[in-house]
């Protein structure tokens, strides 16, 4: 029995467009004699649909489109399509009004809808907001040439509650255990599992563990694509009964893979494995490129603009944008001020040359003078400070938005995670943009990405990598005048934000107490800025996006 | 038996400050012979603490502070304090690691912690993200003068699942029913129930229904205060066994009320009812004033700045800010451009006089010229359009932020809900601010609030109310050139956003199809702006804040 994995890239809410892509995968599969086509979780509406699910009309349209899709599909194929199903008993049972489901489409009809049992409600996931948990057995029996194959159907999180693997339970039930008891021939899992660095290693270790524990082969189908802050890396996989990886689809790209289940051997064949990126930098690079490409495309932009300061952050973002959209579709704007060093302009120009992007140079002194004159009656007698520094960043932000508005470019903001953490950035200034490309990339990782980019030839001019970081908003300013060295800052931030360690614990790990306390204070105080930041591409396990929900008006006891 | 209601205004995360306020209420209560003191839900950390709850150190500190509070409290008093409790069985059971609890503090100790049974996970609520649902009976027996009184303890949502009242169940269990079966003498409910227009009528109708259905008196204690976007109105209440309201604490103010339970009559006395605001405008006004006052205070600001355009939105916000912070602490900045009409400046000046606030005038033409000159090489040959309009708004935004940064003022943004819905506002321009004061107030309500403000004397100059709204970003511009008349727009938006009606349904209610389709398109397209908006004070049942979770990169099927 041939089973196809359609690793699809949906547009959220685009029922017709997503259905067409499912249909195309089905047609290709059908020609190749596939019996069962797998698509990702909520493949019809895209994941995550968020509050679109609260719109009854959207739900009705989804079900109509599902019925239409069932009629359009090739007749010889069974297709599992991710969709919601109304829970008609919800008001009687006191439950949520929808199920997160997988519809079995076959012979022109919706034959059945399986329900997701485990509903993630943590980090970026809000599934208890929308869904009732399924509690029925998800066994699908498919016949081919007189043979009945028993398949266990699971949806994403259903697979993530193995207390042996995790050392704890996260949910009361384990759907895999239940399916094993039903003696299914293999399990399919239809996922929309967001990317974070090295997550595929975790997924493969977990799947292998489940396969070996229950002696059941598993096929795992994942969504790919960028949807706002969330990146989906694909990497769909299948494991044989003995724990051998026999299929891996591409990373960060759509794909269609066919595996064959041999009922005699009770196993999958043949082996077809796409390699994973060969280091974390290569992986993050692909993730960010996909994130920019998809955000632009799905929002209707084909061109992007960004400010080039001559610093490393904007250099990296320019390189990512060139790869994502084509260098001819990227405009870098150099906006020197009287505080800009000579090398800034030179370094930015060298970057423009290396990347082959378009550039414009606009010296901002005249606008600075205009603001100074307008504010003179109010500011006279005060000292140059943060207000004046921010004016420069905001003039640049205003110029970039004017260009973006005029020519319908997507403005990309260039701040990194270290800056966003401690608020070393200007709201309505350098934070301006439709997408914050590297706002989940710590500064030290920005350096390592640039060094990796230069592995064969100079992409990022060497001077940009080696010079000390500076915002250049006042004479001779260096980041390290206000912040701890980035190697120390990033380590404190990792412990504080990603590991959720206390100040005491971080100090005990060997960091200077005053520095840790300062960083904790800065992180809390920058919350109002982060709340107004553009969506930022998530690459770590704890990003400042939909999974970060902090109060602003607060007095935090650390 | 005397029972006190402490209607408290916590600062999120401020364990010590909040504990001190509980202690003060306890001391006052103790002197008056109170046996039981009630405080709101999560009164120790403030509601909603959001992801502070994911920080293990914060949880440990909360429990330490709770123990200390138990020791500090007067010995003759039992106090119910809102706190979390770790669920030590969580990892075995596959549940969340915390309970939302109410600690009984008495005789220097934490005697017991009751758990919340119903965990709201909709709109602004995310309780399944943090909490396990309690499943034990919450009966508290308190003795006084040899008599044992049986009290049912419930937390906020526990009261909101009466299928008779709502016509449906929202949860599988009804804690009130369970307590009625236990034959408690009365029920206490400790809440943090956010404000929306007329919500108190709903609460009182629901409580009365429960009281009459189960023949049990209920005391309801609510939090007050503004926490970011959420406003809590207080209005704590008690109902007698026969459904008579016998106590209502103040609206939008802290309060301490004492009711007495008479074991013979099995009822509360005496009657002490604070009146509700006498119309919706009065109520909304108090809500917004509290929201500004608390956001400023809790973020450490004592002064505010805002732009005065001469229009009605900024006029209303200036009036709210004056009431909240004192007119001497409000700076209105007039920033005329060559497109500003003469009346704009005059109207704004009249407003400044009426309110007695400080003002500055900064003509922005010079900055406009500077930008025009800087952008000339790029923009030459293009027509004046949205890019140029936005530059003006962003110059004003930049000036306001410069003033806010320089003098440590809180910048208030002034956009209304109608504008925010359709994107008739400039990101990084007039949307700038730490708090969006009226971003959940539809334009027609802005008018009615201003007319109400003028009920005794002219606060908002009459011309500001009667002139046609205009952004004045190009010559002779009127809002109604680009948008439907506000009475039509607001009705469509109400149906589309608050009622979640489809385009078809709105058209069937008598609206023009082309207009409805245009509005729906504008609402979807403005999502990227709303994502970067400052927190806005929530006064409706569906605000663009923490309870609005929409994708940006999407293609929505309406």
Interface residues (C-beta under 8 A of the other chain):
Chain A: X11 X12 X13 X14 X15 X16 X17 X46 X48 X49 X50 X51 X52 X54 X55 X56 X57 X58 X61 X62 X65 X91 X92 X93 X94 X95 X121 X122 X126 X128 X129 X161 X163 X168 X169 X170 X171 X172 X173 X226 X227 X228 X294 X295 X298 X299 X360 X362 X363 X364 X366 X367 X369 X370 X371 X373 X374 X375 X377 X378 X379 X382 X385 X386 X387 X388 X390 X391 X394 X395 X397 X398 X399 X401 X402 X403 X405 X406 X427 X428 X432 X434 X500 X501 X502 X503 X504 X505 X528 X531 X532 X533 X534 X535 X546 X548 X549 X550 X551 X552 X553 X554 X555 X556 X557 X558
Chain B: X11 X12 X13 X14 X15 X16 X17 X46 X48 X49 X50 X51 X52 X54 X55 X56 X57 X58 X61 X62 X65 X91 X92 X93 X94 X95 X121 X122 X126 X128 X129 X161 X163 X168 X169 X170 X171 X172 X173 X226 X227 X228 X294 X295 X298 X299 X360 X362 X363 X364 X366 X367 X369 X370 X371 X373 X374 X375 X377 X378 X379 X382 X385 X386 X387 X388 X390 X391 X394 X395 X397 X398 X399 X401 X402 X403 X405 X406 X427 X428 X432 X434 X500 X501 X502 X503 X504 X505 X528 X531 X532 X533 X534 X535 X546 X548 X549 X550 X551 X552 X553 X554 X555 X556 X557 X558
